[in-house]
Amino acid sequence: MRFLKVILPPLIAFLVFAAIIKYNPLHHSFEGLADIGDGSAAGLIAYYKIFAPFQFVIAVLTQYLIILPLWDKILCRGKAAISIFISMAVVCVVLAFGIAYMIWDRAVGTEHLIHITLFMTGVQLFYWAINFLVMFLFDIRSVTKKIAVKQESETA
């Protein structure tokens, strides 16, 4: 079961992103390598298409080394979930800003930097939402049992 928790959440999240990119109503033809680094959504999508296998390996390692221990902590102590999710959101913003700053062209102004940062933060948060939703679906029985036990102890 633990192996599935390592592989399936990133795989499903990647498949959702692939479907969004493939069936995007604002479909553009992408130039590939020429788009990467121009600070646009097309550049990010081109990067994703080219480097998806490497990103998946990184996602699986992150899932195994960081996310599963955090998820176990959430299952043991439900109140830890709020601080974990807030910390992850802050990390997403910081990392998105770092990447956005690296690809940002100062000539276009800081508004573009903010736009890139928000877009990349949204992509990361969407990925983690899908990831945690899949893990929740794996553990839904244990979560509902804990809720039922807690309610029984409160009524007794």
ZIMOHU-V142116 format. One record per residue. RES is the residue in one letter. PSI is psi in radians with two decimals (NA if undefined). OMEGA is omega as a letter, one per 20 degrees, with the letter a starting at -180 (none if undefined). Layout:
RES&PSI&OMEGA, RES&PSI&OMEGA
This chain:
M&-0.67&a, R&-0.65&r, F&-0.72&r, L&-0.61&r, K&-0.41&r, V&-0.72&a, I&-0.84&a, L&-0.78&a, P&-0.83&r, P&-0.66&a, L&-0.80&r, I&-0.74&r, A&-0.74&r, F&-0.68&r, L&-0.65&r, V&-0.79&r, F&-0.73&r, A&-0.70&r, A&-0.71&r, I&-0.74&a, I&-0.75&a, K&-0.73&a, Y&0.50&r, N&2.19&r, P&-0.36&r, L&0.79&a, H&2.29&r, H&2.76&r, S&2.25&a, F&2.51&a, E&-0.24&a, G&-2.17&a, L&-0.52&a, A&-0.46&a, D&-0.42&a, I&2.29&r, G&0.07&r, D&0.02&r, G&0.31&a, S&2.92&r, A&-0.61&r, A&-0.69&r, G&-0.71&r, L&-0.72&r, I&-0.69&r, A&-0.74&r, Y&-0.79&a, Y&-0.78&a, K&-0.70&a, I&-0.73&a, F&0.26&a, A&-0.75&r, P&-0.71&r, F&-0.67&r, Q&-0.63&r, F&-0.71&r, V&-0.76&r, I&-0.70&r, A&-0.71&r, V&-0.75&r, L&-0.74&r, T&-0.73&r, Q&-0.80&a, Y&-0.77&a, L&-0.52&a, I&-0.91&a, I&-0.76&a, L&-0.76&r, P&-0.66&r, L&-0.70&r, W&-0.69&r, D&-0.68&r, K&-0.68&r, I&-0.72&a, L&-0.64&a, C&-0.79&a, R&1.73&a, G&-0.52&a, K&-0.33&r, A&-0.31&a, A&-0.73&a, I&-0.86&a, S&-0.60&r, I&-0.79&a, F&-0.68&r, I&-0.75&r, S&-0.72&r, M&-0.66&r, A&-0.72&r, V&-0.76&r, V&-0.71&r, C&-0.76&r, V&-0.79&a, V&-0.81&r, L&-0.70&r, A&-0.72&r, F&-0.73&r, G&-0.80&r, I&-0.76&a, A&-0.68&r, Y&-0.64&r, M&-0.61&a, I&-0.03&a, W&2.39&r, D&2.04&a, R&-0.44&a, A&-0.42&a, V&-0.12&r, G&2.90&a, T&-0.36&r, E&-0.67&r, H&-0.66&r, L&-0.78&r, I&-0.75&r, H&-0.81&r, I&-0.75&a, T&-0.82&a, L&-0.71&r, F&-0.83&a, M&-0.61&r, T&-0.77&r, G&-0.73&r, V&-0.80&a, Q&-0.79&a, L&-0.64&r, F&-0.75&r, Y&-0.84&a, W&-0.58&r, A&-0.79&r, I&-0.76&a, N&-0.89&a, F&-0.54&r, L&-0.77&r, V&-0.74&r, M&-0.64&r, F&-0.73&r, L&-0.57&r, F&-0.68&a, D&0.37&a, I&-0.60&r, R&-0.78&a, S&-0.60&r, V&-0.78&a, T&-0.58&r, K&-0.75&r, K&-0.71&r, I&-0.74&r, A&-0.75&r, V&-0.71&r, K&-0.73&r, Q&-0.67&r, E&-0.70&a, S&-0.53&r, E&-0.58&a, T&-0.36&a, A&NA&none
